[in-house]
Amino acid sequence: MGILGDSLDKAIAGTATRPIPQSAGAQMRYLVKQNSGSTQAVAQLLGISQRTVERYLKGTLKRPRKDLATRLSGEVRKKWQPRVRARAKKKAATAGGITIETRARFGFTAAPGTTDDGRLRLIAQHLPPTYAARLFTAQEQGATEQQLQNIAAEALQEVYFKDRGRRAAGLQVELTDIDYIELGL
């Protein structure tokens, strides 16, 4: 995906209560179980042959190539503990909110006579549950990285820069040149 989408995934993955399976065979068994026992679906998901999946299940193959190992662990990580992930998303979207820490360039569109030059800022801010819900919903609906960044920029605009409507009434914030971004639940 992109830097913000990956950070959302990482934040949700951090809510896991158990470690993911370590061996390639265990990871393959988990993926087959998650795909209703279909080795063909797992093969298509990983871009390998169905026979290769069956060899990992049988134990004939034990050590995947580096690119396959990366895809395999990535797919397991995406699907690991779906109920725990759903519970964490629901809690963040209804009660807890989400914390964003970023170093990025923020540019402004503001009233004449104010500075509107973009500059690099380091911001760590807790966002209310409504913005967490919007980010998760957009990600689930396949939003682009730019759309996710626009939601994050709007959230920081309202909470950090405008202080929830107490100052800078006409300020419009743009989030560009993200150096890094981390999200936490």
Backbone as a printed PyTorch tensor [residue, N CA C, xyz], in Angstrom:
tensor([[[  0.8550,  -1.1660,   0.0000],
         [  0.0000,   0.0000,   0.0000],
         [  0.9000,   1.2280,   0.0000]],

        [[  0.8170,   2.0570,   1.0220],
         [  1.6520,   3.2360,   1.1460],
         [  2.0790,   3.3930,   2.5860]],

        [[  2.7560,   4.4620,   2.8620],
         [  3.3230,   4.6500,   4.1910],
         [  2.2390,   4.7490,   5.2730]],

        [[  1.1470,   5.4300,   5.0120],
         [  0.0820,   5.5560,   6.0030],
         [ -0.7210,   4.2570,   6.1120]],

        [[ -1.0240,   3.6350,   4.9910],
         [ -1.7370,   2.3580,   5.0060],
         [ -0.9420,   1.2730,   5.7170]],

        [[  0.3680,   1.2320,   5.4620],
         [  1.2220,   0.2580,   6.1380],
         [  1.2790,   0.5200,   7.6350]],

        [[  1.2860,   1.7880,   8.0080],
         [  1.3060,   2.1380,   9.4210],
         [  0.0110,   1.7390,  10.1150]],

        [[ -1.1230,   1.8730,   9.4290],
         [ -2.3990,   1.4040,   9.9780],
         [ -2.3580,  -0.1100,  10.1880]],

        [[ -1.8500,  -0.8360,   9.1970],
         [ -1.7400,  -2.2860,   9.3110],
         [ -0.8360,  -2.6830,  10.4700]],

        [[  0.2710,  -1.9780,  10.6100],
         [  1.2230,  -2.2740,  11.6790],
         [  0.6010,  -2.0050,  13.0510]],

        [[ -0.1650,  -0.9320,  13.1670],
         [ -0.8180,  -0.6180,  14.4380],
         [ -1.8160,  -1.7060,  14.8170]],

        [[ -2.5770,  -2.1840,  13.8490],
         [ -3.5480,  -3.2430,  14.1130],
         [ -2.8330,  -4.5550,  14.4160]],

        [[ -1.7510,  -4.8460,  13.6980],
         [ -1.0020,  -6.0830,  13.9410],
         [ -0.3960,  -6.0830,  15.3420]],

        [[ -0.1110,  -4.9070,  15.8790],
         [  0.4540,  -4.8060,  17.2220],
         [ -0.5160,  -5.1800,  18.3220]],

        [[ -1.7700,  -5.3940,  17.9880],
         [ -2.7630,  -5.7700,  18.9960],
         [ -2.8520,  -7.2800,  19.1760]],

        [[ -2.0850,  -8.0510,  18.4080],
         [ -2.1390,  -9.5100,  18.4880],
         [ -1.7850,  -9.9830,  19.8950]],

        [[ -2.4650, -11.0110,  20.3290],
         [ -2.2260, -11.5520,  21.6620],
         [ -1.3080, -12.7640,  21.6470]],

        [[ -1.0820, -13.3360,  20.4690],
         [ -0.1730, -14.4700,  20.3260],
         [  0.7480, -14.2170,  19.1450]],

        [[  1.9590, -14.7610,  19.1690],
         [  2.8650, -14.5900,  18.0260],
         [  2.3990, -15.4110,  16.8330]],

        [[  2.7270, -14.9390,  15.6270],
         [  2.3470, -15.6760,  14.4220],
         [  3.2090, -16.9340,  14.3130]],

        [[  2.7400, -17.9570,  13.5900],
         [  3.5520, -19.1640,  13.3960],
         [  4.8850, -18.8120,  12.7270]],

        [[  5.9380, -19.5000,  13.1340],
         [  7.2700, -19.1730,  12.6390],
         [  7.7150, -20.0070,  11.4380]],

        [[  7.4160, -21.2930,  11.4440],
         [  7.8940, -22.1460,  10.3530],
         [  7.0320, -21.9660,   9.1110]],

        [[  7.6220, -22.2340,   7.9700],
         [  6.8940, -22.1070,   6.7000],
         [  5.7310, -23.0880,   6.6450]],

        [[  5.9250, -24.2950,   7.1680],
         [  4.8550, -25.2890,   7.1600],
         [  3.6670, -24.8430,   8.0100]],

        [[  3.9510, -24.3200,   9.1910],
         [  2.8810, -23.8470,  10.0750],
         [  2.1540, -22.6530,   9.4540]],

        [[  2.9090, -21.7590,   8.8290],
         [  2.2840, -20.6070,   8.1640],
         [  1.4080, -21.0650,   7.0090]],

        [[  1.8820, -22.0420,   6.2500],
         [  1.1180, -22.5560,   5.1170],
         [ -0.1600, -23.2440,   5.6120]],

        [[ -0.0530, -24.0370,   6.6870],
         [ -1.2400, -24.6840,   7.2490],
         [ -2.2590, -23.6450,   7.7050]],

        [[ -1.7950, -22.5820,   8.3070],
         [ -2.7020, -21.5310,   8.7640],
         [ -3.4320, -20.8890,   7.5790]],

        [[ -2.6820, -20.5680,   6.5180],
         [ -3.3180, -19.9520,   5.3460],
         [ -4.3350, -20.8900,   4.6940]],

        [[ -4.0110, -22.1740,   4.6230],
         [ -4.9460, -23.1420,   4.0390],
         [ -6.2030, -23.2050,   4.8960]],

        [[ -6.0380, -23.2210,   6.2040],
         [ -7.1930, -23.2550,   7.1120],
         [ -8.0480, -21.9930,   6.9380]],

        [[ -7.4210, -20.8250,   6.7880],
         [ -8.1480, -19.5720,   6.6230],
         [ -8.8760, -19.5020,   5.2820]],

        [[ -8.3950, -20.2490,   4.2920],
         [ -9.0150, -20.2600,   2.9680],
         [ -9.8570, -21.5120,   2.7670]],

        [[-10.5340, -21.9510,   3.8020],
         [-11.4710, -23.0850,   3.7570],
         [-10.8350, -24.3660,   3.2390]],

        [[ -9.5670, -24.5760,   3.5420],
         [ -8.9010, -25.8020,   3.1330],
         [ -8.4780, -25.8410,   1.6870]],

        [[ -8.5290, -24.7370,   0.9970],
         [ -8.2180, -24.7110,  -0.4280],
         [ -6.7380, -24.4110,  -0.6660]],

        [[ -6.0120, -25.4260,  -1.0980],
         [ -4.6000, -25.2170,  -1.4210],
         [ -4.4600, -24.4030,  -2.7080]],

        [[ -5.4360, -24.5160,  -3.5860],
         [ -5.3980, -23.7580,  -4.8330],
         [ -5.5230, -22.2580,  -4.5550]],

        [[ -6.3930, -21.8680,  -3.6380],
         [ -6.5620, -20.4510,  -3.2930],
         [ -5.2770, -19.8900,  -2.6710]],

        [[ -4.6270, -20.6830,  -1.8300],
         [ -3.3740, -20.2360,  -1.2080],
         [ -2.2870, -20.1130,  -2.2700]],

        [[ -2.2530, -21.0420,  -3.2010],
         [ -1.2600, -20.9860,  -4.2770],
         [ -1.4380, -19.7190,  -5.1040]],

        [[ -2.6710, -19.3770,  -5.4330],
         [ -2.9260, -18.1480,  -6.1890],
         [ -2.5720, -16.9150,  -5.3680]],

        [[ -2.8650, -16.9500,  -4.0890],
         [ -2.5690, -15.8380,  -3.1960],
         [ -1.0680, -15.5630,  -3.1310]],

        [[ -0.2770, -16.6240,  -3.1030],
         [  1.1770, -16.4880,  -2.9660],
         [  1.9190, -16.4750,  -4.2960]],

        [[  1.2240, -16.8040,  -5.3790],
         [  1.8640, -16.8180,  -6.6940],
         [  2.7750, -18.0170,  -6.9010]],

        [[  2.3770, -19.1600,  -6.3460],
         [  3.1410, -20.3930,  -6.4990],
         [  2.1890, -21.4820,  -6.9660]],

        [[  2.7270, -22.6750,  -7.2450],
         [  1.8700, -23.7620,  -7.7140],
         [  1.1720, -24.4310,  -6.5350]],

        [[  0.0650, -25.0690,  -6.8490],
         [ -0.6980, -25.7910,  -5.8260],
         [  0.1490, -26.9300,  -5.2620]],

        [[  0.9270, -27.5520,  -6.1040],
         [  1.7920, -28.6620,  -5.6670],
         [  2.8350, -28.1790,  -4.6560]],

        [[  3.3450, -26.9710,  -4.8160],
         [  4.3160, -26.4200,  -3.8710],
         [  3.6690, -26.2310,  -2.4990]],

        [[  2.4340, -25.7440,  -2.4910],
         [  1.6990, -25.5940,  -1.2270],
         [  1.5510, -26.9590,  -0.5690]],

        [[  1.1880, -27.9610,  -1.3390],
         [  1.0080, -29.3060,  -0.7940],
         [  2.3180, -29.8610,  -0.2440]],

        [[  3.4340, -29.5380,  -0.8730],
         [  4.7410, -30.0040,  -0.3780],
         [  5.0880, -29.3660,   0.9710]],

        [[  4.7430, -28.0880,   1.1410],
         [  4.9650, -27.4440,   2.4430],
         [  4.0750, -28.0650,   3.5060]],

        [[  2.8360, -28.3980,   3.1420],
         [  1.9170, -29.0190,   4.0980],
         [  2.3960, -30.4050,   4.5130]],

        [[  2.9260, -31.1360,   3.5580],
         [  3.4080, -32.4870,   3.8250],
         [  4.7330, -32.4640,   4.5840]],

        [[  5.4950, -31.3860,   4.4600],
         [  6.7930, -31.2890,   5.1330],
         [  7.9630, -31.6050,   4.2320]],

        [[  7.7060, -31.8570,   2.9520],
         [  8.7770, -32.1280,   1.9990],
         [  9.6360, -30.8850,   1.8030]],

        [[  8.9950, -29.7440,   1.6680],
         [  9.7050, -28.4660,   1.5820],
         [  9.6090, -27.7820,   2.9470]],

        [[ 10.7220, -27.1860,   3.3750],
         [ 10.7220, -26.5590,   4.6900],
         [ 11.1880, -25.1110,   4.6750]],

        [[ 12.0610, -24.7630,   3.7540],
         [ 12.6220, -23.4100,   3.7300],
         [ 12.3050, -22.7270,   2.4020]],

        [[ 11.4110, -21.7520,   2.4430],
         [ 11.0550, -21.0610,   1.1930],
         [ 12.1350, -20.0710,   0.7640]],

        [[ 12.1070, -19.7450,  -0.5330],
         [ 12.9800, -18.6800,  -1.0310],
         [ 12.6530, -17.4010,  -0.2740]],

        [[ 13.5610, -16.4530,  -0.3060],
         [ 13.3830, -15.2240,   0.4670],
         [ 12.1240, -14.4630,   0.0610]],

        [[ 11.8690, -14.3380,  -1.2480],
         [ 10.6850, -13.6010,  -1.6970],
         [  9.3950, -14.3110,  -1.2900]],

        [[  9.3730, -15.6430,  -1.3690],
         [  8.2010, -16.3980,  -0.9490],
         [  8.0230, -16.3130,   0.5690]],

        [[  9.1110, -16.3580,   1.3120],
         [  9.0270, -16.2510,   2.7750],
         [  8.4390, -14.9070,   3.1810]],

        [[  8.8140, -13.8450,   2.4740],
         [  8.2850, -12.5150,   2.7610],
         [  6.7920, -12.4470,   2.4580]],

        [[  6.3750, -12.9800,   1.2930],
         [  4.9480, -12.9850,   0.9410],
         [  4.1460, -13.8390,   1.9100]],

        [[  4.6950, -14.9880,   2.2580],
         [  4.0130, -15.9240,   3.1510],
         [  3.7990, -15.2940,   4.5360]],

        [[  4.8320, -14.7380,   5.1170],
         [  4.6750, -14.1350,   6.4470],
         [  3.7950, -12.8920,   6.3850]],

        [[  3.8580, -12.1580,   5.2820],
         [  2.9980, -10.9820,   5.1220],
         [  1.5240, -11.3580,   5.0610]],

        [[  1.1910, -12.4080,   4.3280],
         [ -0.2020, -12.8560,   4.2330],
         [ -0.6970, -13.4080,   5.5690]],

        [[  0.1520, -14.1390,   6.2750],
         [ -0.2410, -14.6590,   7.5900],
         [ -0.4750, -13.4950,   8.5460]],

        [[  0.4110, -12.5140,   8.5000],
         [  0.2850, -11.3390,   9.3800],
         [ -1.0240, -10.5850,   9.1080]],

        [[ -1.4230, -10.5000,   7.8450],
         [ -2.6730,  -9.8090,   7.4890],
         [ -3.8950, -10.5190,   8.0480]],

        [[ -3.8410, -11.8510,   8.1000],
         [ -5.0100, -12.6290,   8.4810],
         [ -4.9630, -13.1180,   9.9270]],

        [[ -3.8700, -12.8610,  10.6330],
         [ -3.6830, -13.4150,  11.9660],
         [ -4.6560, -12.7860,  12.9680]],

        [[ -5.3300, -13.5900,  13.7310],
         [ -6.2720, -13.2170,  14.7790],
         [ -7.2830, -12.1610,  14.3210]],

        [[ -8.1540, -12.5250,  13.4060],
         [ -9.0980, -11.5490,  12.8570],
         [-10.0630, -10.9680,  13.8890]],

        [[-10.4800, -11.7700,  14.8690],
         [-11.4050, -11.2330,  15.8800],
         [-10.7220, -10.2440,  16.8090]],

        [[ -9.4570, -10.5070,  17.1430],
         [ -8.7040,  -9.5700,  17.9870],
         [ -8.5050,  -8.2580,  17.2370]],

        [[ -8.1880,  -8.3600,  15.9580],
         [ -8.0060,  -7.1640,  15.1350],
         [ -9.2990,  -6.3680,  15.0220]],

        [[-10.4130,  -7.0780,  14.7950],
         [-11.7070,  -6.4040,  14.6630],
         [-12.0860,  -5.7150,  15.9740]],

        [[-11.8180,  -6.3640,  17.0870],
         [-12.1230,  -5.7760,  18.3920],
         [-11.2900,  -4.5170,  18.6240]],

        [[-10.0170,  -4.5550,  18.2580],
         [ -9.1400,  -3.3910,  18.4310],
         [ -9.5870,  -2.2330,  17.5400]],

        [[ -9.9820,  -2.5400,  16.3020],
         [-10.4790,  -1.4980,  15.4000],
         [-11.7530,  -0.8750,  15.9410]],

        [[-12.6480,  -1.7200,  16.4310],
         [-13.9130,  -1.2190,  16.9570],
         [-13.6780,  -0.3270,  18.1710]],

        [[-12.7870,  -0.7380,  19.0420],
         [-12.4890,   0.0650,  20.2340],
         [-11.8910,   1.4130,  19.8420]],

        [[-10.9580,   1.4080,  18.8890],
         [-10.3420,   2.6640,  18.4430],
         [-11.3590,   3.5580,  17.7520]],

        [[-12.2820,   2.9620,  17.0190],
         [-13.2640,   3.7420,  16.2520],
         [-14.4290,   4.2360,  17.0940]],

        [[-14.6350,   3.6510,  18.2670],
         [-15.7800,   4.0650,  19.0790],
         [-15.3930,   4.7370,  20.3820]],

        [[-14.2710,   4.3490,  20.9750],
         [-13.9560,   4.8790,  22.3010],
         [-12.5350,   5.4090,  22.4370]],

        [[-11.5660,   4.6630,  21.9520],
         [-10.1770,   4.9840,  22.2580],
         [ -9.5010,   5.9940,  21.3500]],

        [[ -9.8670,   6.0180,  20.0980],
         [ -9.1800,   6.8870,  19.1560],
         [ -7.8600,   6.2860,  18.7090]],

        [[ -7.0550,   7.1100,  18.0770],
         [ -5.7910,   6.6550,  17.5150],
         [ -4.7420,   7.7370,  17.7390]],

        [[ -3.5040,   7.3250,  17.9500],
         [ -2.4230,   8.2710,  18.1370],
         [ -1.5700,   8.2900,  16.8760]],

        [[ -1.2550,   9.4890,  16.4260],
         [ -0.4440,   9.6430,  15.2210],
         [  0.8310,  10.3940,  15.5920]],

        [[  1.9430,   9.8570,  15.1500],
         [  3.2270,  10.5480,  15.3100],
         [  3.8360,  10.6300,  13.9220]],

        [[  4.1650,  11.8310,  13.5170],
         [  4.6790,  12.0140,  12.1650],
         [  5.6740,  13.1510,  12.0960]],

        [[  6.5590,  13.0350,  11.1450],
         [  7.4090,  14.1570,  10.7600],
         [  7.1470,  14.3320,   9.2690]],

        [[  6.5250,  15.4670,   8.9680],
         [  6.1130,  15.7270,   7.5920],
         [  6.1060,  17.2250,   7.3450]],

        [[  5.9580,  17.5690,   6.0850],
         [  5.8550,  18.9730,   5.7120],
         [  4.3790,  19.3460,   5.7120]],

        [[  4.0690,  20.3720,   6.4760],
         [  2.7080,  20.8720,   6.5470],
         [  2.6670,  22.2290,   5.8710]],

        [[  1.8130,  22.3530,   4.8690],
         [  1.5960,  23.6240,   4.1980],
         [  0.2120,  24.1180,   4.5570]],

        [[  0.0100,  25.4080,   4.5000],
         [ -1.2500,  25.9870,   4.9500],
         [ -1.8380,  26.8970,   3.8940]],

        [[ -3.1260,  26.9940,   3.8840],
         [ -3.8540,  28.0090,   3.1450],
         [ -4.5870,  28.7940,   4.2190]],

        [[ -4.1860,  30.0330,   4.3980],
         [ -4.7400,  30.8110,   5.5070],
         [ -5.0570,  32.2230,   5.0430]],

        [[ -5.5640,  33.0070,   5.9520],
         [ -5.9250,  34.3960,   5.6680],
         [ -4.6910,  35.1940,   5.2630]],

        [[ -4.8650,  36.2760,   4.4460],
         [ -3.7340,  37.1140,   4.0510],
         [ -3.0340,  37.6960,   5.2860]],

        [[ -1.7230,  37.7940,   5.1850],
         [ -0.9420,  38.3440,   6.2830],
         [ -0.4010,  37.2820,   7.2230]],

        [[ -0.7560,  36.0090,   7.0050],
         [ -0.2340,  34.9420,   7.8440],
         [  0.7510,  34.1250,   7.0310]],

        [[  1.5470,  33.3460,   7.7020],
         [  2.5170,  32.5160,   7.0000],
         [  1.8240,  31.2980,   6.4040]],

        [[  2.1300,  31.0100,   5.1700],
         [  1.5660,  29.8130,   4.5580],
         [  2.6630,  28.9410,   3.9530]],

        [[  3.9070,  29.2090,   4.3270],
         [  5.0120,  28.3940,   3.8510],
         [  4.9870,  27.0420,   4.5560]],

        [[  5.1100,  25.9890,   3.7670],
         [  5.1660,  24.6680,   4.3650],
         [  6.4960,  24.4770,   5.0650]],

        [[  6.4780,  23.7810,   6.1760],
         [  7.7260,  23.4900,   6.8750],
         [  7.6200,  22.1330,   7.5510]],

        [[  8.7790,  21.5390,   7.7650],
         [  8.8470,  20.2300,   8.3810],
         [  8.5170,  20.3430,   9.8620]],

        [[  7.5710,  19.5350,  10.3270],
         [  7.1700,  19.5540,  11.7360],
         [  7.1430,  18.1270,  12.2680]],

        [[  7.4590,  18.0020,  13.5280],
         [  7.3190,  16.7430,  14.2380],
         [  6.0930,  16.8740,  15.1310]],

        [[  5.0990,  16.0330,  14.8950],
         [  3.8380,  16.1160,  15.6290],
         [  3.4840,  14.7420,  16.1710]],

        [[  3.1330,  14.7010,  17.4430],
         [  2.5670,  13.5120,  18.0740],
         [  1.2430,  13.9500,  18.6760]],

        [[  0.1450,  13.3780,  18.1960],
         [ -1.1770,  13.8460,  18.6020],
         [ -2.1470,  12.6810,  18.7000]],

        [[ -2.9690,  12.6970,  19.7360],
         [ -4.0440,  11.7070,  19.8530],
         [ -5.2550,  12.2360,  19.0840]],

        [[ -5.8050,  11.4060,  18.2200],
         [ -6.9640,  11.7890,  17.4200],
         [ -8.2180,  11.1180,  17.9690]],

        [[ -9.3500,  11.8130,  17.9230],
         [-10.5920,  11.2370,  18.4360],
         [-11.0580,  10.0260,  17.6180]],

        [[-11.9440,   9.2330,  18.1960],
         [-12.4180,   8.0110,  17.5290],
         [-13.0420,   8.2370,  16.1530]],

        [[-13.6400,   9.3850,  15.9070],
         [-14.2790,   9.6010,  14.6050],
         [-13.2570,   9.5360,  13.4700]],

        [[-12.0650,  10.0770,  13.7040],
         [-11.0350,  10.0330,  12.6600],
         [-10.4450,   8.6360,  12.5170]],

        [[-10.3410,   7.8980,  13.6210],
         [ -9.8900,   6.5100,  13.5340],
         [-10.8790,   5.7020,  12.7050]],

        [[-12.1680,   5.9170,  12.9630],
         [-13.1970,   5.2040,  12.2000],
         [-13.1170,   5.5500,  10.7170]],

        [[-12.9140,   6.8190,  10.4110],
         [-12.8100,   7.2300,   9.0010],
         [-11.6010,   6.5970,   8.3260]],

        [[-10.4660,   6.5430,   9.0210],
         [ -9.2620,   5.9380,   8.4480],
         [ -9.4730,   4.4410,   8.1940]],

        [[-10.0280,   3.7270,   9.1720],
         [-10.2410,   2.2860,   9.0080],
         [-11.2570,   2.0030,   7.9040]],

        [[-12.3270,   2.7790,   7.8620],
         [-13.3540,   2.5820,   6.8380],
         [-12.7820,   2.8450,   5.4440]],

        [[-12.0340,   3.9120,   5.3220],
         [-11.4320,   4.2350,   4.0190],
         [-10.4650,   3.1420,   3.5820]],

        [[ -9.6650,   2.6430,   4.5100],
         [ -8.7080,   1.5940,   4.1660],
         [ -9.4320,   0.3190,   3.7340]],

        [[-10.4930,  -0.0510,   4.4490],
         [-11.2560,  -1.2530,   4.0970],
         [-11.9290,  -1.1160,   2.7340]],

        [[-12.2990,   0.1090,   2.3550],
         [-12.9550,   0.3390,   1.0720],
         [-11.9530,   0.5290,  -0.0610]],

        [[-10.6630,   0.3700,   0.2270],
         [ -9.6470,   0.4420,  -0.8140],
         [ -9.2140,   1.8500,  -1.1830]],

        [[ -9.2310,   2.7540,  -0.2220],
         [ -8.8260,   4.1360,  -0.4890],
         [ -7.3500,   4.1890,  -0.8790]],

        [[ -7.0190,   5.1820,  -1.6840],
         [ -5.6310,   5.3740,  -2.0830],
         [ -4.8430,   5.9830,  -0.9350]],

        [[ -3.5470,   5.9560,  -1.0610],
         [ -2.6800,   6.5510,  -0.0420],
         [ -2.9690,   8.0460,   0.1090]],

        [[ -3.2220,   8.7110,  -0.9870],
         [ -3.5120,  10.1460,  -0.9380],
         [ -4.8060,  10.4180,  -0.1700]],

        [[ -5.8050,   9.5890,  -0.3560],
         [ -7.0580,   9.7650,   0.3800],
         [ -6.8580,   9.5590,   1.8750]],

        [[ -6.0520,   8.5680,   2.2490],
         [ -5.7410,   8.3550,   3.6630],
         [ -4.9740,   9.5500,   4.2390]],

        [[ -4.0410,  10.0880,   3.4550],
         [ -3.2840,  11.2600,   3.8990],
         [ -4.2000,  12.4680,   4.0620]],

        [[ -5.1790,  12.6070,   3.1920],
         [ -6.1190,  13.7280,   3.3170],
         [ -6.9360,  13.6280,   4.6020]],

        [[ -7.3410,  12.4140,   4.9660],
         [ -8.0830,  12.2200,   6.2160],
         [ -7.1870,  12.5520,   7.4080]],

        [[ -5.9400,  12.0890,   7.3640],
         [ -5.0120,  12.3790,   8.4550],
         [ -4.7260,  13.8780,   8.5430]],

        [[ -4.5790,  14.5400,   7.3930],
         [ -4.3440,  15.9860,   7.3880],
         [ -5.5350,  16.7310,   7.9720]],

        [[ -6.7370,  16.3120,   7.6060],
         [ -7.9340,  16.9490,   8.1480],
         [ -8.0200,  16.7470,   9.6620]],

        [[ -7.6740,  15.5510,  10.1200],
         [ -7.7010,  15.2740,  11.5590],
         [ -6.7070,  16.1510,  12.3010]],

        [[ -5.4860,  16.2310,  11.7840],
         [ -4.4800,  17.0860,  12.4350],
         [ -4.8660,  18.5520,  12.3440]],

        [[ -5.4830,  18.9430,  11.2520],
         [ -5.9450,  20.3230,  11.0940],
         [ -6.9250,  20.6830,  12.2080]],

        [[ -7.9100,  19.8250,  12.4290],
         [ -8.9440,  20.1240,  13.4240],
         [ -8.4480,  20.0030,  14.8550]],

        [[ -7.6670,  18.9630,  15.1380],
         [ -7.2790,  18.6980,  16.5170],
         [ -6.0340,  19.4750,  16.9230]],

        [[ -5.0190,  19.4760,  16.0780],
         [ -3.7410,  20.0880,  16.4510],
         [ -3.6790,  21.5740,  16.0930]],

        [[ -3.9320,  21.8900,  14.8430],
         [ -3.7460,  23.2680,  14.3940],
         [ -4.8950,  24.1860,  14.7920]],

        [[ -6.1240,  23.7220,  14.6780],
         [ -7.2770,  24.5680,  15.0120],
         [ -7.7340,  24.3900,  16.4590]],

        [[ -7.1460,  23.4450,  17.1600],
         [ -7.4840,  23.1790,  18.5580],
         [ -8.9910,  23.0070,  18.7260]],

        [[ -9.5690,  22.1760,  17.8630],
         [-11.0060,  21.8480,  17.8710],
         [-11.9020,  23.0740,  17.7650]],

        [[-11.4990,  23.9850,  16.8990],
         [-12.3330,  25.1480,  16.6170],
         [-12.0710,  26.3580,  17.4880]],

        [[-11.0800,  26.3100,  18.3700],
         [-10.8200,  27.4380,  19.2680],
         [ -9.8890,  28.4920,  18.6740]],

        [[ -9.2320,  28.1740,  17.5460],
         [ -8.3410,  29.1540,  16.9170],
         [ -8.1910,  28.8390,  15.4350]],

        [[ -7.6020,  29.7660,  14.7020],
         [ -7.2740,  29.6090,  13.2750],
         [ -8.4690,  29.1240,  12.4570]],

        [[ -9.5360,  29.8670,  12.4670],
         [-10.7930,  29.4510,  11.8600],
         [-10.6860,  29.1380,  10.3680]],

        [[ -9.9640,  29.9200,   9.5920],
         [ -9.9350,  29.7200,   8.1490],
         [ -8.7880,  28.8570,   7.6610]],

        [[ -8.0710,  28.2220,   8.5400],
         [ -6.8670,  27.4690,   8.1950],
         [ -7.2080,  26.1630,   7.4760]],

        [[ -6.5190,  25.8850,   6.3770],
         [ -6.6150,  24.6260,   5.6530],
         [ -5.2170,  24.0180,   5.6130]],

        [[ -5.0690,  22.8000,   6.0750],
         [ -3.7590,  22.1540,   6.2020],
         [ -3.5730,  21.1130,   5.1090]],

        [[ -2.3670,  21.0740,   4.5450],
         [ -1.9850,  20.0520,   3.5770],
         [ -0.8150,  19.2690,   4.1500]],

        [[ -0.8820,  17.9520,   4.0550],
         [  0.1640,  17.0660,   4.5480],
         [  0.9510,  16.5480,   3.3500]],

        [[  2.2280,  16.9100,   3.2640],
         [  3.0600,  16.4700,   2.1390],
         [  4.4170,  16.0370,   2.6580]],

        [[  5.1990,  15.4180,   1.8080],
         [  6.5770,  15.0140,   2.1130],
         [  6.6900,  14.3280,   3.4660]],

        [[  5.9810,  13.2270,   3.6330],
         [  6.0230,  12.5020,   4.9060],
         [  7.3770,  11.8200,   5.0440]],

        [[  8.0970,  12.1730,   6.1040],
         [  9.3710,  11.5420,   6.4050],
         [  9.1170,  10.1880,   7.0630]],

        [[  8.3000,  10.1900,   8.1000],
         [  7.8280,   8.9530,   8.7010],
         [  6.5000,   9.2040,   9.3760]],

        [[  5.7660,   8.1350,   9.5850],
         [  4.4810,   8.2410,  10.2770],
         [  4.2490,   6.9290,  11.0200]],

        [[  3.8280,   7.0280,  12.2600],
         [  3.5020,   5.8530,  13.0540],
         [  2.1570,   6.0780,  13.7070]],

        [[  1.3520,   5.0420,  13.6990],
         [  0.0400,   5.1050,  14.3370],
         [  0.0030,   4.0980,  15.4690]],

        [[ -0.7200,   4.4350,  16.5020],
         [ -0.8750,   3.5240,  17.6290],
         [ -2.3150,   3.5340,  18.1140]],

        [[ -2.7580,   2.4030,  18.6310],
         [ -4.1160,   2.3100,  19.1360],
         [ -4.1330,   2.4720,  20.6370]]])
